[in-house]
Amino acid sequence: MKLRSIVLMSLLVAGLQGSEYELLSDEKQKLLQEQKNEYEQQSKLYEYDYISPLNLGASYGYDRSTTHQSSSSSRASASISQDIFRSGGIDAQIGYAKAFKSSSEFKLKQDIADLNYSTYSALISYKRLELQKLQSEIKLANHDIEVFIKQKLYEAGKSDITELNNALMLRINQQKSDLDLKKSLSTLKEELRKISDADPDNFELVGFELIPKESFVGDNFAIKYDESQSRVYEEQLHLTQSKYLPRIYVDASGGYMKNHTPSDAKSRDGSYYSAGAGVSMPLSYTASYDKEVKKIALLKQKYLVDDEKRALNSEYEIALLEMQNYKEQIEVIEKNMALYDDLIVALDAEVASGSKSKYDLQTIVNTKKIEQINIDLNRLDVELLLAKLYFSSNTHKER
């Protein structure tokens, strides 16, 4: 399972093109694939929507009059009324279909990236919980030492019951925290099983690198989607404008008809056809309002893109500040780790000489382990921020 998780992460880094679903469950993959197929078919529907249907018809009739004469007739026909010019409307229809397809593709990529980030974020959260669980176990060991010492001091009359009680309460609280962490690990593991086949117990961190701000903003999925939506609104405006301009259309129909009357010596039958062309232009009182609404929608969408770019610039800077804070915390802890090393060496010598208890030494050793885990937790927080920036953009498209 560990090898599978490493392979999944390698595919993830390789890019979303072709292997974009690899971190997700089979069910999620199938759902997203059908979503992609739906967008493609919807785009084709829009592209050829201007083509009118060919209307086919057939009929049979029987008539008997009061003079006891009867007749029957049958007919088969086909007709079509097709626009051949819409003052740019046909080109706009095709352009709208292409814009819709592009927008849908970006939306799907964004959805996939969001799902992959959610999964990767959950995997990191699982690893954080594992570290916190280990940290909790070490803290419990220190509380056990503290309770043992306080109990011995109380029994020797060198400490009151309050100190022992406080030590016991701290241990109980830590035990409760340890149980909560155990429950959270189990719950998160089950949540991950809903969306991914990755094994949270063995997955390896990808180790994302910081992407440039220009890439984070310029290649951001949200920006790309909204920019493509601007093109959709632009084509909708062209379609609306062409709707109130002249259009040229052709009509054509043809068919076969047969009439039969028993009193006649023979039936009359034969084919027929007709063709024509026309020009039309609607005169609508609300046309200007209709076009203005589409213009406003287009302008709003363009302003939305500018607004989101501004927000993304700030989001990037905030992420940098948060990463810097985590790195500074790591540096502080690492500096103190050297002090712990010196203290452990000194205590080890004093324990050997009998001037210090082995419990004092074990407490400091455990405390150093707790601080080392704090370093690992901060590194995971940095990794999560890097992953968020990475999955928000399309910068991995060329990898």
QUITA-V892704 format. One record per residue. N is the residue number from 1. RES is the residue in one small letter. BURIAL is b if it has 24 or more other C-alpha atoms within 12 Angstrom, else e. Layout:
BEGIN
N,RES,BURIAL + N,RES,BURIAL
END
This chain:
BEGIN
1,m,e + 2,k,e + 3,l,e + 4,r,e + 5,s,b + 6,i,e + 7,v,b + 8,l,b + 9,m,b + 10,s,b + 11,l,b + 12,l,b + 13,v,b + 14,a,e + 15,g,b + 16,l,b + 17,q,e + 18,g,e + 19,s,b + 20,e,b + 21,y,b + 22,e,b + 23,l,b + 24,l,b + 25,s,b + 26,d,e + 27,e,e + 28,k,b + 29,q,b + 30,k,e + 31,l,e + 32,l,b + 33,q,e + 34,e,e + 35,q,e + 36,k,b + 37,n,e + 38,e,e + 39,y,b + 40,e,b + 41,q,e + 42,q,e + 43,s,b + 44,k,e + 45,l,e + 46,y,b + 47,e,b + 48,y,e + 49,d,e + 50,y,b + 51,i,e + 52,s,e + 53,p,e + 54,l,e + 55,n,e + 56,l,e + 57,g,e + 58,a,e + 59,s,e + 60,y,e + 61,g,e + 62,y,e + 63,d,e + 64,r,e + 65,s,e + 66,t,e + 67,t,e + 68,h,e + 69,q,e + 70,s,e + 71,s,e + 72,s,e + 73,s,e + 74,s,b + 75,r,e + 76,a,e + 77,s,b + 78,a,b + 79,s,b + 80,i,b + 81,s,e + 82,q,b + 83,d,b + 84,i,e + 85,f,b + 86,r,b + 87,s,b + 88,g,b + 89,g,b + 90,i,b + 91,d,b + 92,a,b + 93,q,b + 94,i,b + 95,g,b + 96,y,b + 97,a,b + 98,k,b + 99,a,b + 100,f,b + 101,k,b + 102,s,b + 103,s,b + 104,s,b + 105,e,b + 106,f,b + 107,k,b + 108,l,b + 109,k,b + 110,q,b + 111,d,b + 112,i,b + 113,a,b + 114,d,b + 115,l,b + 116,n,b + 117,y,b + 118,s,b + 119,t,b + 120,y,b + 121,s,b + 122,a,b + 123,l,b + 124,i,b + 125,s,b + 126,y,b + 127,k,b + 128,r,b + 129,l,b + 130,e,b + 131,l,b + 132,q,b + 133,k,b + 134,l,b + 135,q,b + 136,s,b + 137,e,b + 138,i,b + 139,k,b + 140,l,b + 141,a,b + 142,n,b + 143,h,b + 144,d,b + 145,i,b + 146,e,b + 147,v,b + 148,f,e + 149,i,b + 150,k,b + 151,q,b + 152,k,e + 153,l,e + 154,y,e + 155,e,e + 156,a,e + 157,g,e + 158,k,e + 159,s,e + 160,d,e + 161,i,e + 162,t,e + 163,e,e + 164,l,b + 165,n,e + 166,n,e + 167,a,b + 168,l,b + 169,m,e + 170,l,e + 171,r,b + 172,i,e + 173,n,e + 174,q,b + 175,q,b + 176,k,e + 177,s,e + 178,d,b + 179,l,e + 180,d,e + 181,l,b + 182,k,e + 183,k,e + 184,s,e + 185,l,b + 186,s,e + 187,t,e + 188,l,b + 189,k,b + 190,e,e + 191,e,e + 192,l,b + 193,r,e + 194,k,e + 195,i,b + 196,s,b + 197,d,b + 198,a,b + 199,d,b + 200,p,b + 201,d,b + 202,n,e + 203,f,b + 204,e,b + 205,l,b + 206,v,b + 207,g,e + 208,f,b + 209,e,e + 210,l,b + 211,i,b + 212,p,e + 213,k,b + 214,e,e + 215,s,b + 216,f,b + 217,v,b + 218,g,b + 219,d,b + 220,n,b + 221,f,b + 222,a,b + 223,i,b + 224,k,b + 225,y,b + 226,d,b + 227,e,b + 228,s,b + 229,q,b + 230,s,b + 231,r,b + 232,v,b + 233,y,b + 234,e,b + 235,e,b + 236,q,b + 237,l,b + 238,h,b + 239,l,b + 240,t,b + 241,q,b + 242,s,b + 243,k,b + 244,y,b + 245,l,e + 246,p,e + 247,r,b + 248,i,e + 249,y,b + 250,v,e + 251,d,b + 252,a,e + 253,s,e + 254,g,e + 255,g,e + 256,y,e + 257,m,b + 258,k,b + 259,n,b + 260,h,e + 261,t,e + 262,p,e + 263,s,e + 264,d,e + 265,a,e + 266,k,e + 267,s,e + 268,r,e + 269,d,e + 270,g,e + 271,s,e + 272,y,e + 273,y,e + 274,s,e + 275,a,e + 276,g,e + 277,a,e + 278,g,e + 279,v,e + 280,s,e + 281,m,e + 282,p,e + 283,l,e + 284,s,e + 285,y,e + 286,t,e + 287,a,e + 288,s,e + 289,y,e + 290,d,e + 291,k,b + 292,e,e + 293,v,e + 294,k,b + 295,k,b + 296,i,e + 297,a,e + 298,l,b + 299,l,e + 300,k,e + 301,q,b + 302,k,b + 303,y,e + 304,l,e + 305,v,b + 306,d,e + 307,d,e + 308,e,b + 309,k,b + 310,r,e + 311,a,e + 312,l,b + 313,n,b + 314,s,e + 315,e,e + 316,y,b + 317,e,e + 318,i,e + 319,a,b + 320,l,b + 321,l,e + 322,e,e + 323,m,b + 324,q,e + 325,n,e + 326,y,b + 327,k,b + 328,e,e + 329,q,b + 330,i,b + 331,e,e + 332,v,e + 333,i,b + 334,e,e + 335,k,e + 336,n,e + 337,m,b + 338,a,e + 339,l,e + 340,y,b + 341,d,e + 342,d,e + 343,l,e + 344,i,b + 345,v,e + 346,a,e + 347,l,b + 348,d,b + 349,a,e + 350,e,e + 351,v,e + 352,a,e + 353,s,e + 354,g,e + 355,s,e + 356,k,e + 357,s,e + 358,k,e + 359,y,b + 360,d,b + 361,l,b + 362,q,b + 363,t,b + 364,i,b + 365,v,b + 366,n,b + 367,t,b + 368,k,b + 369,k,b + 370,i,b + 371,e,b + 372,q,b + 373,i,b + 374,n,b + 375,i,b + 376,d,b + 377,l,b + 378,n,b + 379,r,b + 380,l,b + 381,d,b + 382,v,b + 383,e,b + 384,l,b + 385,l,b + 386,l,b + 387,a,b + 388,k,b + 389,l,b + 390,y,b + 391,f,b + 392,s,b + 393,s,b + 394,n,b + 395,t,b + 396,h,b + 397,k,e + 398,e,e + 399,r,e
END
